[in-house]
Amino acid sequence: MPSILNNRYQIISTLGSGGFGETFLAEDIHLPSRRRCVIKQLKPIANNPQIYNIVKERFQREAAILEELGSGNNQIPSLYAYFELDSQFYLVQELIEGVTLTSKMQQSGILSETSVREILTNILPVLDYIHKKGIIHRDIKPDNIILRSSDNLPVLIDFGAVRETMGTVVNSQGNPTSSIVIGTPGFMPSEQAAGRPVYSSDLYSLGLTAIYLLTGKTPEQLETDSRTGEIIWREYAPLISPNLGMVIDKAIMSHPRDRYSSAMEMLQALQHKAQTVSSSPSFSQTTVVSPPPVFPSSNQTIPPTSSPSNQDNSKTIILGSLIVGGLISASVVFGMILTRSPESSSENTTTQQALLPSPSVTTKPIESPIQNTVNPSPSPSIIRPTPQPVNRPSPKQAIPDYYSLINNAQYETAWKHLSSQFRNNSQLHPNGYISYVDWWQTVNFVEIQEVRMVEEGAEVARVETRLKYLMKSGREASHYLRFRLVWDAETNNWLIDETKSI
């Protein structure tokens, strides 16, 4: 290797080498500044004069594409020049001062959710840019994303198309074809390994890159679900927020049709969390958001009303998610009302009062088990023939009432139906109310299939409930839960204090 290439670029050091050639750090001695640059030497793998001109033509075409990409986006290195020398091909590109994500991990350990979100938010527009130009990167991984020192923005390097050109050979029919598959094992999805990459193949690789940053685990270190083929990773990032967890889960779905259709769609899903936070009541806690749910291996046949069914199920569900649900099936609630005794038929007239955050009813105590009466009035507006001395909501009815609040998107009121101990549990709600709402945004609805009273005391009650969760991602999972409820005399309500899967 000469010390000066093309009578212009003086080699300073070797940055790396591989089967396709070598990468050098060099200086442009034709410029007064002696600008530093990166030179990639590319070697065709086939020493065949028959295909040399084909490789040369393709190399020139790919170099033109790199020039266009780099000139239109400052998070892609600029192409300064390209040339051919001694049957080898060279690219001269902008030197990006910074560290790769791999080096960042080695220096600092696993990254925080905030850092990973920032990286994804800043790199997805770059992917959207190249995809709209019909380009698939095909080798997204921690080594190929550099955090630029000047602004900490991620820069995408080492596009795979040029390397694929170097793998051109002639098949048995005499036609030029690629003899190699571009991509890194583990980080590339199955369709790319089969030589048929699509745009969402890049999103899959980016999702696994995010998992590596959050967990320190490479794809080879992660297990897959033997039934669905989906990657199991959540257990290594227990404090990840539901929003980010769901975004990554969808990005790494095994089948392309189940992933995001575009980088912009993935970006919008990621930014949904920020929109939710900005419109939510502010709380003093500022730690990371709550652990995501991981669902058991159950696959129901009732699809969500507004989401495609993805048929992927995880193994477990984090307890914090068990207190939440979605839209209650109207038929279930109506059926429960019809089956009540004559004494409890009056519950139907007061259910809406139970949904209010601060009920203030001016009736006397009556026999309805769910009447919320804070300050009984001497002038009742409703007179019952057989008033009861104590007017308390039914612990059994507290569960449907709670999910009814969620059905009406009354998250703040539903939050008040949790005990202070439950709300302040940092493992379940590390970011308080914000974690709670973040999770709710992932739920399509929850169908209450059964509610059974187990124990009712003056201060504590236990209720068992069978629920079916239908998530916006298309997941379905049935759960049998036991709720521990505590009586709150101040609000005259039963509050959810604990949940357990049974």
Buried (B, 14 or more C-beta within 10 A) or exposed (E): EEEEBBEBBBBBEEBEEEEBBBBBBBBBEEEEEEBBBBBBBBBBBBEEEEBBEBBBEBBEEBBEBBBBBBEEBBBBBBBBBBBBEEEBBBBBBBBBEBBBBBBBBEEEEBBEBEBBBBBBBBBBEBBBBBBEEEBBBBBBBBBBBBBBEEEEBBBBBBBBBBBBBBBBBBEEEEEBEBEBBBBBEBBBBEBBEEEEBBBBBBBBBBBBBBBBBBBBBBBEEBEEBEEBEBBBBBBBBEBBBBBBBBBBBBBBBBBBEBBBEBBBBBBBBBBBBEEBBEEBEEBEBEEBBBBBBBBBEEBBEEBBEEBEBBBBBBEBBBBBBBBBBBBBBEEBBEEBBEEBEEEBEBBBEBBEBBBBEEBEBBBBBBBBBBBBBEEEEEEBEBEBEEBBEEBBBBBBBBBBBBBBBBBBEBBBBBBBBBBEEBBEBEEBBBBBBBBBBBBBBBBBBBBBBEBEEBEBEEEBBBBBBBBBBBBBBBBBBBBBBBBBBBBBEEBBBBBBBBBEEE
